[in-house]
Amino acid sequence: MANAPVQRMSQLMAKTLRDDPADAEVLSHKLLVRAGYVRRTAAGIWSWLPLGKKVLSNVERIVREEMDAIGAQEVLLPAILPREPYEATGRWEEYGPELFRLKDRKGGDYLLGPTHEEIFTLIVKDQASSYKDLPVILYQIQNKYRDEARPRAGVLRGREFLMKDSYSFDTEDEGLAHSYALHREAYQKVFARLGLDYRICAATAGAMGGSKSEEFLAPAEAGEDTFADCPNCDFAANTEAIAYELKPVDAAGVPALEEIPTPDTPTIETLAAHLGVEASATLKNLLVKVDGEIVAVGVPGDREVDLGKVEAHFAPAAVELVTAEDFTGRPDLVRGYVGPQGLGEKVTYIADPRVAPGTSWITGANKAGTHAKNVVAGRDFEVGEYVDVVVVQEGDPCPKCGTGLKLDRAIEIGHIFQLGRKYADALKLDVLGRHGKPVRVTMGSYGIGVSRAVAALAEQTADDKGLCWPAEVAPADVHVVAAGKALQTELALDVSEKLRAAGLRVLVDDRAGVSPGVKFTDSELIGVPQILVAGRRSAEGVLELKDRRTGEREELTVDEAIARLTA
């Protein structure tokens, strides 16, 4: 980057905007467009303009340097991929409508890669034949494609996005654990260098499969993930990964089940008001369809069902809520009065661990206008399977120490998985082991959202004036602003060349016919860490240096400014 040409704004292909885009909902979307970093091409598809590409490339560089430092080898695989490997692993269907599918002129099926586990597995299958060829870590920085139903938030949730994905290949589980630890440490270094505030959170593996999984989350209001943070210990987890311990209780003293008339009480709220009880004393039974078959989900009446957890439990099966039509011809299902007792074998019943054996509830009696009290789990009904399916709430006990949890929104910027042998099994990835017999390879998968990291940085570091980049990712080290007169422009260009020669990346606002006020506003909007102004004392060779983040200003001679900026 040293000695790169000075970038003149008079020649820069980027126009700043005074107003927010009409469709922008989050800060990063507004500012990246207004500051001339990106432009929308289509819904969820973005073009990176010169300033934006510089920031994106800086993030890539940092990621690449830290991946190389752990011995990972960079490759570049195609974005257009054949159907067969994804069919072998089941993901051709599992991905559902998010997968971009296409046909070539001969009718062959292809897809645009959402992730590349299958193709990396086949590369290693082709290249590695012995345990001596392993372990190996391969990575790429490549565009990924997912047909999001509702792309939003600018580059945070697009249909095309830039991602670093890496994959480790080991012959033993201990080797996988080591590769995982290497990535975990590398990610910490990446995000520290980027200047991101982040948390490492326990996570679910989801459709990726595998055992251990952790997310790197950047707290931000625009985040789509909710994570729980314990103020008393080091516990942190995506709320989807938090499980409540099953704690059976003694129900010996609970009276027999009793049905009670409760007209016009089809909701938890109306039932609790009618009986004068807390919602937590009632049992809510949500009906869903799993691949078309009805499943009842039981949770305490004061809690909401987390459909994401339900979907993760039944994946890759499709989960949807029942409709009014689903009750037709089902006298065993009385809308608004469903209870787990007497559902029979036609309906699978799962429940949250809070509905533990021995707990007593008020719940539907499977008769219109009727509920039942003293309904005891394990006595009056059986739970087919316990699954933590409630939405985690602020103040829920920390699974590690019991302290009330704090909840916050965050952007997922990285995710690491111990995949194990899921993909190696599907694609038969074996190597010759130490004892002359085939050994099945075990894998890890590790992703960083490169374009997402740009947006996350914008969210976390921007202020009311605009973007405010950390030095290592900024599009320039210094933004030189010529206030407008010929002498000021001449000084600005002269000092820009001297700063370039000293090894700095320089952006200079040499635009003619643009007022000083607009230039100063643009410099704050663009967000380069240091702003150097050739203004009212230019004839004396004196410049004003402004720190973009702190707003601190000082007047310096040209030599002093160069010394300060290159120190």
MIDREN-55855 format. One record per residue (C-alpha): residue in three letters; x, y, z negated. Coordinates in nm, 4 decimals, decimal comma. Each point is the difference from the previous one (the first is absolute). Example, Ala and Ser with C-alpha at 12.3 -4.5 7.8 and 13.67 -1.06 7.14 Angstrom:
BEGIN
R  rest         x         y         z
R   Ala    1,2300   -0,4500   -0,7800
R   Ser    0,1370    0,3440    0,0660
END
This chain:
BEGIN
R  rest         x         y         z
R   Met    0,0000    0,0000    0,0000
R   Ala    0,2965    0,2324   -0,0549
R   Asn    0,0555    0,2598    0,2707
R   Ala   -0,3421   -0,0617    0,1534
R   Pro   -0,1022    0,2980    0,2145
R   Val   -0,1820    0,2846   -0,1717
R   Gln   -0,3761   -0,0427    0,0559
R   Arg   -0,1494    0,3293    0,1135
R   Met   -0,3681    0,0487   -0,0749
R   Ser   -0,0319    0,2019    0,3216
R   Gln    0,0627   -0,3301    0,1797
R   Leu   -0,1636   -0,2379   -0,2480
R   Met   -0,2922   -0,2078    0,1281
R   Ala   -0,2178    0,0605   -0,3055
R   Lys   -0,2566    0,2626   -0,0833
R   Thr   -0,1087    0,0762   -0,3530
R   Leu   -0,3684    0,0490   -0,0806
R   Arg   -0,1590    0,2372   -0,2481
R   Asp   -0,3077   -0,2144   -0,0680
R   Asp   -0,0429   -0,3590   -0,1127
R   Pro   -0,1212   -0,2533    0,2607
R   Ala   -0,3756   -0,0432   -0,0223
R   Asp    0,0262   -0,3759   -0,0605
R   Ala    0,2780    0,0184   -0,2609
R   Glu   -0,0934   -0,1246   -0,3479
R   Val    0,3369   -0,0403   -0,1742
R   Leu    0,2919    0,2368   -0,0532
R   Ser    0,2578   -0,1858    0,2093
R   His   -0,2359   -0,0130    0,2988
R   Lys   -0,0627    0,3745   -0,0208
R   Leu    0,3622    0,1051   -0,0438
R   Leu    0,1674   -0,2390    0,2455
R   Val   -0,2337    0,1262    0,2722
R   Arg    0,0167    0,3671   -0,0979
R   Ala    0,3817   -0,0010   -0,0263
R   Gly    0,0380   -0,1548    0,3451
R   Tyr    0,1261   -0,3449   -0,1047
R   Val   -0,2715   -0,2189    0,1530
R   Arg   -0,2956    0,0209    0,2366
R   Arg   -0,2984   -0,2303    0,0309
R   Thr   -0,0132   -0,2025    0,3217
R   Ala   -0,3083   -0,2085   -0,0853
R   Ala   -0,1711   -0,1220   -0,3159
R   Gly    0,2740   -0,1501   -0,2176
R   Ile    0,2671    0,0552    0,2689
R   Trp    0,2579    0,2762   -0,0443
R   Ser    0,2761    0,1640    0,1994
R   Trp    0,3098    0,1134   -0,1893
R   Leu    0,1284    0,3391    0,1152
R   Pro    0,3713    0,0967   -0,0267
R   Leu   -0,0067    0,1118   -0,3653
R   Gly   -0,2070   -0,3013   -0,1018
R   Lys    0,2249   -0,2379    0,1902
R   Lys    0,3024    0,1370   -0,1853
R   Val   -0,1625   -0,0723   -0,3376
R   Leu   -0,1165   -0,3424    0,1158
R   Ser    0,3507   -0,0814    0,1247
R   Asn    0,1518    0,1093   -0,3307
R   Val   -0,2273   -0,2396   -0,1876
R   Glu    0,0972   -0,2750    0,2471
R   Arg    0,3683    0,0751   -0,0554
R   Ile   -0,0277   -0,0294   -0,3781
R   Val   -0,1954   -0,3251    0,0267
R   Arg    0,2488   -0,1389    0,2504
R   Glu    0,3023    0,0901   -0,2137
R   Glu   -0,1396   -0,1713   -0,3091
R   Met   -0,1088   -0,3094    0,1941
R   Asp    0,3438   -0,0292    0,1578
R   Ala    0,1529    0,0350   -0,3469
R   Ile   -0,1618   -0,3275   -0,1167
R   Gly    0,1282   -0,1849    0,3048
R   Ala   -0,3205    0,0112    0,2036
R   Gln    0,0361   -0,0188    0,3776
R   Glu   -0,2099    0,2239    0,2232
R   Val   -0,1898   -0,1354    0,2996
R   Leu   -0,2799    0,1365    0,2169
R   Leu   -0,2860   -0,2308    0,0896
R   Pro   -0,2804    0,0693    0,2490
R   Ala   -0,3237    0,1696   -0,0988
R   Ile   -0,2021   -0,2103    0,2478
R   Leu   -0,0102   -0,3537   -0,1389
R   Pro   -0,1438   -0,3331    0,1184
R   Arg   -0,3051   -0,1533   -0,1649
R   Glu    0,1417   -0,3466   -0,0725
R   Pro    0,2237    0,0711   -0,3040
R   Tyr   -0,2762    0,1992   -0,1681
R   Glu   -0,2477   -0,2760    0,0732
R   Ala    0,2372   -0,2534   -0,1587
R   Thr    0,0030    0,2004   -0,3251
R   Gly   -0,3747    0,0741    0,0133
R   Arg    0,0479    0,3734    0,0209
R   Trp   -0,1442    0,0344    0,3522
R   Glu   -0,3418   -0,0414   -0,1635
R   Glu    0,0796    0,1092   -0,3582
R   Tyr    0,0922    0,3523    0,1035
R   Gly   -0,3493    0,0480    0,1408
R   Pro   -0,0931    0,3222    0,1811
R   Glu    0,3132    0,1855   -0,1187
R   Leu    0,2084   -0,1997    0,2489
R   Phe    0,0548    0,1624    0,3398
R   Arg   -0,0542   -0,2853    0,2468
R   Leu    0,0650    0,0212    0,3736
R   Lys    0,0304   -0,2198    0,3094
R   Asp    0,2557    0,0132    0,2789
R   Arg   -0,0907   -0,0243    0,3681
R   Lys    0,0176   -0,3807   -0,0188
R   Gly   -0,2453   -0,0179   -0,2883
R   Gly    0,2608   -0,0706   -0,2683
R   Asp   -0,0794    0,1202   -0,3532
R   Tyr    0,2284    0,2488   -0,1725
R   Leu   -0,0134    0,2373   -0,2940
R   Leu    0,1638    0,3213   -0,1131
R   Gly    0,2108   -0,0959   -0,3012
R   Pro   -0,1464    0,0947   -0,3403
R   Thr    0,2936   -0,1737   -0,1716
R   His    0,2644   -0,2369    0,1392
R   Glu    0,0341   -0,2931   -0,2427
R   Glu   -0,0709   -0,2547    0,2715
R   Ile    0,2450    0,1402    0,2533
R   Phe    0,2833    0,0368   -0,2511
R   Thr   -0,0618   -0,3602   -0,1089
R   Leu    0,0311   -0,1178    0,3599
R   Ile    0,3185    0,2047    0,0521
R   Val    0,1640   -0,1728   -0,2956
R   Lys   -0,1350   -0,3372    0,1128
R   Asp    0,1718    0,0582    0,3340
R   Gln    0,3281    0,1295   -0,1440
R   Ala    0,0534   -0,1889   -0,3278
R   Ser    0,0518   -0,3755   -0,0102
R   Ser    0,1896   -0,0572   -0,3254
R   Tyr    0,0041    0,1222   -0,3582
R   Lys    0,3332    0,1564    0,0959
R   Asp   -0,1921    0,2516    0,2152
R   Leu   -0,1915    0,1204   -0,3055
R   Pro   -0,0781    0,2059   -0,1974
R   Val   -0,0744    0,2799    0,2425
R   Ile   -0,1988    0,3237   -0,0155
R   Leu   -0,1315    0,1492    0,3234
R   Tyr   -0,1815    0,3311    0,0376
R   Gln   -0,1374    0,2395    0,2553
R   Ile   -0,1496    0,3485    0,0098
R   Gln   -0,2917   -0,0375    0,2362
R   Asn   -0,3450    0,1358    0,0766
R   Lys   -0,2869   -0,2071   -0,1405
R   Tyr   -0,3611   -0,0064    0,1109
R   Arg   -0,3235   -0,0511   -0,1935
R   Asp   -0,3407    0,0936    0,1316
R   Glu   -0,1194    0,1829   -0,3101
R   Ala   -0,3762    0,0419   -0,0121
R   Arg    0,0354    0,3522   -0,1411
R   Pro    0,3456    0,1447    0,0638
R   Arg    0,0403    0,3055   -0,2191
R   Ala    0,2391    0,2217   -0,1933
R   Gly    0,2256    0,0731    0,2965
R   Val    0,3062   -0,2246    0,0173
R   Leu   -0,0861   -0,1586   -0,3358
R   Arg   -0,2529   -0,2380    0,1499
R   Gly    0,0512   -0,0326    0,3716
R   Arg   -0,0545   -0,2714    0,2558
R   Glu    0,3634    0,0265    0,1100
R   Phe    0,2684    0,0566   -0,2630
R   Leu    0,3744   -0,0403   -0,0462
R   Met    0,1117   -0,2657   -0,2447
R   Lys    0,3178   -0,1680   -0,1158
R   Asp   -0,0677   -0,3702   -0,0425
R   Ser    0,2662   -0,2438   -0,1156
R   Tyr   -0,0004   -0,3731   -0,0644
R   Ser    0,2282   -0,2187   -0,2054
R   Phe    0,0665   -0,3658    0,0747
R   Asp    0,1415   -0,2325   -0,2675
R   Thr    0,0199   -0,3729   -0,0553
R   Glu   -0,0809    0,0150   -0,3722
R   Asp   -0,2430    0,1866   -0,2231
R   Glu    0,2915    0,1443   -0,1960
R   Gly    0,1295    0,1506    0,3222
R   Leu   -0,3390    0,1559    0,0706
R   Ala   -0,0029    0,1538   -0,3484
R   His    0,3442    0,1509    0,0706
R   Ser   -0,1074    0,1395    0,3381
R   Tyr   -0,3100    0,1459   -0,1640
R   Ala    0,2128    0,1653   -0,2694
R   Leu    0,2310    0,1472    0,2660
R   His   -0,2965    0,1583    0,1772
R   Arg   -0,1513    0,1267   -0,3230
R   Glu    0,3233    0,1822   -0,0866
R   Ala    0,0433    0,1291    0,3564
R   Tyr   -0,3518    0,1413   -0,0044
R   Gln    0,0705    0,1822   -0,3241
R   Lys    0,3027    0,1605    0,1643
R   Val   -0,1978    0,0907    0,3137
R   Phe   -0,2801    0,1726   -0,1857
R   Ala    0,2404    0,1754   -0,2369
R   Arg    0,1922    0,1388    0,2975
R   Leu   -0,3232    0,1077    0,1664
R   Gly   -0,0903    0,1933   -0,3128
R   Leu   -0,3263   -0,1864   -0,0544
R   Asp   -0,1653   -0,0440   -0,3371
R   Tyr   -0,1076   -0,3655   -0,0036
R   Arg   -0,1073   -0,2927   -0,2171
R   Ile    0,0744   -0,3696    0,0459
R   Cys   -0,3302   -0,1792   -0,0545
R   Ala   -0,1043   -0,3633   -0,0143
R   Ala   -0,2208   -0,0752    0,3001
R   Thr   -0,1993   -0,2736    0,1672
R   Ala    0,1436   -0,1792    0,3013
R   Gly   -0,3285    0,0158    0,1910
R   Ala    0,0005   -0,1271    0,3578
R   Met    0,3808   -0,0080   -0,0010
R   Gly    0,0037   -0,2997   -0,2324
R   Gly    0,2801   -0,0990   -0,2318
R   Ser    0,0606    0,0317   -0,3711
R   Lys    0,1671    0,3054   -0,1525
R   Ser   -0,0956    0,3354    0,1477
R   Glu    0,0726    0,3601   -0,0999
R   Glu   -0,1006    0,3338    0,1469
R   Phe    0,1886    0,3268   -0,0023
R   Leu   -0,2631    0,2684   -0,0534
R   Ala    0,0454    0,3775    0,0275
R   Pro   -0,2498    0,1808   -0,2265
R   Ala   -0,2057    0,2472    0,2041
R   Glu   -0,3593    0,1216    0,0121
R   Ala   -0,0232   -0,1152    0,3611
R   Gly    0,0872   -0,3581   -0,0930
R   Glu   -0,2380   -0,2814    0,0855
R   Asp    0,1414   -0,2352   -0,2643
R   Thr   -0,0868    0,0216   -0,3682
R   Phe    0,2623   -0,1160   -0,2431
R   Ala    0,0053   -0,0439   -0,3747
R   Asp    0,2883    0,1304   -0,2071
R   Cys    0,0505   -0,0833   -0,3669
R   Pro    0,1099    0,3001   -0,2095
R   Asn    0,1493   -0,2299   -0,2632
R   Cys    0,1998   -0,2609    0,1950
R   Asp    0,1434   -0,0576    0,3477
R   Phe   -0,3125   -0,1676    0,1405
R   Ala   -0,1213    0,1364    0,3343
R   Ala   -0,2214   -0,1740    0,2536
R   Asn   -0,2349    0,0585    0,2861
R   Thr   -0,3450   -0,0315   -0,1552
R   Glu   -0,0741   -0,2855    0,2420
R   Ala    0,2768   -0,2027   -0,1670
R   Ile   -0,1131    0,0444   -0,3615
R   Ala   -0,1570   -0,3093   -0,1536
R   Tyr   -0,1905   -0,0189   -0,3297
R   Glu    0,0804   -0,2894   -0,2320
R   Leu   -0,2772   -0,2582   -0,0487
R   Lys   -0,0933   -0,0003   -0,3710
R   Pro   -0,2719   -0,2552   -0,0948
R   Val   -0,2120    0,0825   -0,3082
R   Asp   -0,2026   -0,2070   -0,2454
R   Ala   -0,3711    0,0068    0,0902
R   Ala   -0,1169   -0,2317   -0,2783
R   Gly   -0,2216    0,2671   -0,1568
R   Val   -0,1677    0,1242    0,3192
R   Pro   -0,3747   -0,0827    0,0126
R   Ala   -0,1513   -0,1951    0,2878
R   Leu   -0,0580    0,1649    0,3354
R   Glu   -0,3205    0,2052    0,0028
R   Glu   -0,1831    0,1497    0,2956
R   Ile   -0,1422    0,3493   -0,0474
R   Pro   -0,2330    0,2084    0,2194
R   Thr    0,1837    0,2966    0,1559
R   Pro   -0,2218    0,1496    0,2706
R   Asp    0,1513    0,2439    0,2461
R   Thr    0,3606   -0,0510   -0,1166
R   Pro    0,1883   -0,1181    0,3116
R   Thr    0,3172    0,1941   -0,0889
R   Ile    0,2384   -0,0098   -0,2938
R   Glu   -0,0880    0,3601   -0,0825
R   Thr   -0,3766   -0,0602   -0,0121
R   Leu    0,0469   -0,3238   -0,1953
R   Ala    0,2267    0,1571   -0,2623
R   Ala   -0,2374    0,2937   -0,0434
R   His   -0,3028   -0,2288   -0,0282
R   Leu    0,1572   -0,2188   -0,2688
R   Gly    0,1952    0,2740   -0,1750
R   Val    0,3323   -0,1802    0,0366
R   Glu    0,3412    0,0922    0,1372
R   Ala    0,0715   -0,0968    0,3611
R   Ser    0,2955   -0,2017   -0,1314
R   Ala   -0,2480   -0,2443   -0,1611
R   Thr   -0,1400   -0,0924    0,3404
R   Leu    0,1361   -0,2275    0,2693
R   Lys    0,0060    0,1377    0,3536
R   Asn   -0,0178   -0,2571    0,2813
R   Leu    0,1046    0,1319    0,3407
R   Leu   -0,0843   -0,2143    0,3002
R   Val    0,2402   -0,0179    0,2941
R   Lys    0,0320   -0,2209    0,3047
R   Val    0,3256   -0,1867    0,0557
R   Asp    0,0113   -0,1257    0,3579
R   Gly   -0,3799    0,0145   -0,0124
R   Glu   -0,0435   -0,1950   -0,3256
R   Ile   -0,1420    0,1861   -0,3006
R   Val    0,2250    0,0404   -0,3045
R   Ala   -0,1015    0,1683   -0,3263
R   Val    0,2607    0,2100   -0,1819
R   Gly   -0,0580    0,0581   -0,3712
R   Val    0,1445    0,2997   -0,1866
R   Pro   -0,0996    0,1947   -0,3131
R   Gly   -0,2738    0,2493    0,0790
R   Asp    0,2165    0,3015   -0,0784
R   Arg    0,2640   -0,0987    0,2565
R   Glu    0,0111    0,0246    0,3787
R   Val    0,1037   -0,2837    0,2307
R   Asp    0,3222    0,0655    0,1910
R   Leu   -0,0876   -0,1350    0,3435
R   Gly    0,3669    0,0165    0,0971
R   Lys    0,0792   -0,2561   -0,2692
R   Val   -0,2902   -0,2185    0,1150
R   Glu    0,1225    0,0178    0,3594
R   Ala    0,3572   -0,0789   -0,1067
R   His   -0,1205   -0,3052   -0,1946
R   Phe   -0,1945   -0,1447    0,2928
R   Ala    0,2416    0,1068    0,2772
R   Pro    0,0067   -0,0762    0,2862
R   Ala   -0,3766   -0,0614   -0,0246
R   Ala   -0,2213    0,2967    0,0872
R   Val   -0,1784    0,1598   -0,2975
R   Glu   -0,3048    0,2259    0,0326
R   Leu   -0,2835    0,1177   -0,2228
R   Val   -0,3370   -0,1727    0,0279
R   Thr   -0,2878    0,1841    0,1655
R   Ala   -0,3747   -0,0046   -0,0630
R   Glu   -0,0379   -0,2592    0,2754
R   Asp    0,2220   -0,2437   -0,1906
R   Phe   -0,2679   -0,0350   -0,2689
R   Thr   -0,2572   -0,1192    0,2544
R   Gly   -0,0780   -0,3676   -0,0512
R   Arg    0,2060   -0,0106   -0,3205
R   Pro   -0,2444   -0,0217   -0,2956
R   Asp    0,2986   -0,0815   -0,2245
R   Leu    0,1331    0,3531    0,0577
R   Val   -0,2241    0,2730   -0,1418
R   Arg    0,1307    0,3391    0,1012
R   Gly    0,0901    0,2107   -0,3045
R   Tyr   -0,0535   -0,2894   -0,2422
R   Val    0,2748   -0,2487    0,0864
R   Gly    0,1543   -0,1922   -0,2889
R   Pro    0,2705   -0,2679    0,0031
R   Gln   -0,2113   -0,2564   -0,1875
R   Gly   -0,1938   -0,2233    0,2368
R   Leu    0,1639    0,1212    0,3214
R   Gly    0,0788   -0,3591    0,0869
R   Glu    0,2475   -0,1335    0,2520
R   Lys   -0,1229    0,2198    0,2844
R   Val    0,1845    0,3023   -0,1420
R   Thr    0,3634    0,0009   -0,1091
R   Tyr    0,0475    0,1993   -0,3209
R   Ile    0,3252    0,1765   -0,0809
R   Ala    0,0491    0,2357   -0,2909
R   Asp    0,2441    0,2490   -0,1428
R   Pro    0,2024   -0,1325   -0,2982
R   Arg   -0,1933    0,2421   -0,2190
R   Val   -0,2947   -0,2391    0,0469
R   Ala    0,1953   -0,2539   -0,2045
R   Pro   -0,1381   -0,3263   -0,1435
R   Gly   -0,2075    0,0802   -0,3090
R   Thr   -0,0853    0,3595    0,0968
R   Ser   -0,3706    0,0830   -0,0215
R   Trp   -0,1896    0,2147    0,2501
R   Ile   -0,3266    0,1529    0,1083
R   Thr   -0,0466   -0,0847    0,3654
R   Gly   -0,2580   -0,0755    0,2665
R   Ala   -0,2346   -0,2962   -0,0540
R   Asn   -0,0413   -0,0674    0,3731
R   Lys   -0,3640    0,1106   -0,0327
R   Ala   -0,1431    0,3338    0,1105
R   Gly   -0,0334    0,2465   -0,2897
R   Thr    0,1753   -0,2356   -0,2403
R   His    0,3396   -0,0155   -0,1672
R   Ala    0,1538   -0,2388   -0,2504
R   Lys    0,1970    0,0721   -0,3162
R   Asn    0,2430   -0,2176   -0,1966
R   Val    0,1305   -0,1422    0,3277
R   Val    0,3318   -0,1580   -0,0948
R   Ala    0,2799   -0,0769    0,2438
R   Gly    0,0911   -0,3669   -0,0201
R   Arg   -0,3239   -0,0889   -0,1769
R   Asp   -0,2773    0,1330    0,2223
R   Phe    0,1996    0,0313    0,3207
R   Glu    0,3332   -0,1113    0,1409
R   Val    0,2535    0,2189    0,1746
R   Gly    0,1377   -0,1671    0,3097
R   Glu    0,3183    0,2064   -0,0069
R   Tyr    0,1343    0,2939   -0,1985
R   Val    0,1411    0,2804    0,2135
R   Asp    0,0920    0,3493   -0,1188
R   Val   -0,2331    0,2051    0,2204
R   Val   -0,0829    0,3182   -0,1918
R   Val    0,1142    0,3490    0,0889
R   Val    0,2699    0,0943   -0,2514
R   Gln   -0,0945    0,3003   -0,2119
R   Glu    0,2034    0,2652   -0,1785
R   Gly    0,0676   -0,1257   -0,3523
R   Asp   -0,0191   -0,3728    0,0792
R   Pro    0,2585   -0,1841   -0,2122
R   Cys    0,3484   -0,0450    0,1427
R   Pro    0,0519   -0,3734    0,0692
R   Lys    0,3487    0,0285   -0,1481
R   Cys   -0,0461    0,2039   -0,3205
R   Gly   -0,3702    0,0797   -0,0350
R   Thr    0,0314    0,3793    0,0261
R   Gly   -0,2675    0,1785    0,2044
R   Leu    0,1067    0,0285    0,3633
R   Lys    0,0230    0,3228    0,1996
R   Leu   -0,1209   -0,0030    0,3607
R   Asp    0,1400    0,2032    0,2887
R   Arg   -0,0256    0,0168    0,3797
R   Ala    0,3026   -0,0835    0,2131
R   Ile    0,1271   -0,0577    0,3528
R   Glu    0,1492   -0,3408    0,0724
R   Ile    0,3483    0,0672    0,1418
R   Gly    0,1516   -0,3474   -0,0350
R   His   -0,0975   -0,3593   -0,0703
R   Ile    0,2149   -0,3059   -0,0688
R   Phe   -0,1173   -0,3623    0,0062
R   Gln    0,1448   -0,3371   -0,0853
R   Leu   -0,1747   -0,1767    0,2853
R   Gly    0,1360   -0,3443   -0,0729
R   Arg   -0,0591   -0,2590    0,2705
R   Lys   -0,3372    0,1053    0,1443
R   Tyr    0,1392    0,1087    0,3364
R   Ala    0,2836   -0,2525    0,0029
R   Asp   -0,2555   -0,2780   -0,0511
R   Ala   -0,2285    0,1277    0,2761
R   Leu    0,2855    0,0417    0,2494
R   Lys    0,2127   -0,2909   -0,1282
R   Leu    0,3110    0,1976   -0,0842
R   Asp    0,2549   -0,2535   -0,1277
R   Val    0,3786   -0,0045   -0,0135
R   Leu    0,2396   -0,2807   -0,0731
R   Gly    0,0662    0,0005   -0,3747
R   Arg    0,3176   -0,0627   -0,1986
R   His   -0,0745   -0,3721   -0,0212
R   Gly   -0,0684   -0,0523    0,3669
R   Lys   -0,3813    0,0125   -0,0249
R   Pro   -0,2384    0,2655    0,1332
R   Val   -0,0840    0,2774   -0,2474
R   Arg   -0,3019    0,2270    0,0335
R   Val    0,1010    0,3667   -0,0103
R   Thr   -0,1562    0,2416   -0,2502
R   Met   -0,0704    0,3613    0,0945
R   Gly   -0,0494    0,3478   -0,1366
R   Ser   -0,1707    0,2931    0,1734
R   Tyr    0,0740    0,3641   -0,0782
R   Gly   -0,1561    0,3146    0,1480
R   Ile    0,0535    0,3751   -0,0205
R   Gly   -0,2448    0,2402    0,1621
R   Val    0,2407    0,2387    0,1723
R   Ser   -0,2624    0,2365    0,1429
R   Arg   -0,2025   -0,0365   -0,3216
R   Ala    0,3044    0,1089   -0,2002
R   Val    0,0059    0,3280    0,1947
R   Ala   -0,3628    0,0666   -0,0922
R   Ala    0,0574   -0,1091   -0,3615
R   Leu    0,2900    0,2443   -0,0286
R   Ala   -0,2165    0,2767    0,1410
R   Glu   -0,2722   -0,0813   -0,2535
R   Gln    0,2373   -0,0015   -0,2958
R   Thr    0,2284    0,2925    0,0820
R   Ala   -0,2162    0,2594    0,1779
R   Asp   -0,1144    0,3163   -0,1760
R   Asp   -0,2581    0,2684    0,0758
R   Lys    0,2269    0,1512    0,2688
R   Gly    0,0652   -0,3174    0,1995
R   Leu    0,2382   -0,2920    0,0283
R   Cys    0,3056   -0,0179   -0,2231
R   Trp    0,2281   -0,2833    0,1094
R   Pro    0,2743   -0,1635   -0,2077
R   Ala    0,3379    0,0796    0,1557
R   Glu    0,0788   -0,3480    0,1342
R   Val   -0,3174   -0,0291    0,2089
R   Ala   -0,0535    0,3624    0,1032
R   Pro    0,0166    0,0804    0,3748
R   Ala    0,2862    0,2438   -0,0720
R   Asp    0,2263    0,0997   -0,2865
R   Val   -0,0651    0,3696    0,0415
R   His   -0,2630    0,2099    0,1775
R   Val    0,1515    0,3292    0,1183
R   Val   -0,2586    0,2720    0,0583
R   Ala    0,0663    0,3106    0,2078
R   Ala   -0,2371    0,2686   -0,1271
R   Gly   -0,0492    0,1350    0,3497
R   Lys    0,2376    0,2758    0,1129
R   Ala    0,2779   -0,0671    0,2502
R   Leu    0,2744    0,0468   -0,2602
R   Gln   -0,1746   -0,2416   -0,2371
R   Thr   -0,0415   -0,2594    0,2728
R   Glu    0,3656    0,0357    0,0997
R   Leu    0,1108   -0,0553   -0,3618
R   Ala   -0,2388   -0,2938   -0,0423
R   Leu    0,1353   -0,1747    0,3093
R   Asp    0,3594    0,0684   -0,0999
R   Val   -0,0388   -0,1386   -0,3519
R   Ser   -0,1963   -0,2975    0,1394
R   Glu    0,2941   -0,0975    0,2193
R   Lys    0,2406    0,0343   -0,2926
R   Leu   -0,2228   -0,2203   -0,2176
R   Arg   -0,0212   -0,2553    0,2814
R   Ala    0,3771   -0,0019    0,0330
R   Ala    0,0196   -0,0623   -0,3752
R   Gly   -0,2048   -0,3177    0,0493
R   Leu   -0,3496    0,1190   -0,0927
R   Arg   -0,3222   -0,0680    0,1910
R   Val   -0,1447    0,3399    0,0891
R   Leu   -0,3436    0,1207    0,1076
R   Val   -0,0038    0,3669    0,0981
R   Asp   -0,3085    0,2146    0,0583
R   Asp    0,1126    0,2218    0,2857
R   Arg   -0,3472    0,0527    0,1475
R   Ala   -0,0532    0,3409    0,1574
R   Gly   -0,3272    0,1829   -0,0438
R   Val   -0,0885   -0,1860   -0,3207
R   Ser   -0,0421    0,2094   -0,3134
R   Pro    0,2281   -0,0543   -0,3017
R   Gly   -0,3053   -0,0914   -0,2094
R   Val   -0,0966   -0,2835    0,2348
R   Lys    0,3612   -0,1251    0,0060
R   Phe    0,0230   -0,0006   -0,3796
R   Thr   -0,3345   -0,1803   -0,0282
R   Asp    0,1104   -0,2595    0,2564
R   Ser    0,3288   -0,0593   -0,1811
R   Glu   -0,1895   -0,0872   -0,3174
R   Leu   -0,2520   -0,2116    0,1911
R   Ile    0,2742   -0,1998    0,1774
R   Gly    0,1705   -0,0673   -0,3327
R   Val    0,3770   -0,0134    0,0657
R   Pro    0,1762    0,0023   -0,3431
R   Gln    0,2044    0,3204    0,0567
R   Ile   -0,1199    0,3142    0,1802
R   Leu    0,2591    0,2577    0,1071
R   Val   -0,1419    0,3360    0,1117
R   Ala    0,1728    0,2568    0,2170
R   Gly   -0,2022    0,3015   -0,1089
R   Arg    0,0307    0,3578   -0,1163
R   Arg    0,3753   -0,0163   -0,0878
R   Ser    0,1118   -0,1731    0,3190
R   Ala    0,2035    0,3040    0,1060
R   Glu    0,2087   -0,0505   -0,3148
R   Gly    0,0423   -0,3720    0,0738
R   Val   -0,2128   -0,0897   -0,3014
R   Leu   -0,2570   -0,2830    0,0084
R   Glu   -0,2670   -0,1173   -0,2427
R   Leu    0,0099   -0,3677   -0,1041
R   Lys   -0,3235   -0,1464   -0,1319
R   Asp   -0,0488   -0,3397   -0,1609
R   Arg   -0,3224   -0,1346    0,1520
R   Arg   -0,0998   -0,2016   -0,3074
R   Thr    0,0800    0,2415   -0,2822
R   Gly   -0,0473    0,3255    0,1894
R   Glu    0,3279    0,1340   -0,1450
R   Arg    0,1687    0,2628    0,2190
R   Glu    0,3448    0,1561    0,0173
R   Glu    0,1823    0,2304    0,2378
R   Leu    0,3265   -0,1328    0,1475
R   Thr    0,2507    0,0928    0,2644
R   Val    0,0324   -0,2340    0,2971
R   Asp    0,3100   -0,1632   -0,1462
R   Glu   -0,1652   -0,0364   -0,3412
R   Ala   -0,3116   -0,1517    0,1545
R   Ile    0,2019   -0,2542    0,1967
R   Ala    0,2023   -0,0885   -0,3088
R   Arg   -0,3148   -0,0392   -0,2093
R   Leu   -0,1826   -0,2138    0,2570
R   Thr    0,2954   -0,2277    0,0702
R   Ala    0,1044   -0,0451   -0,3645
END
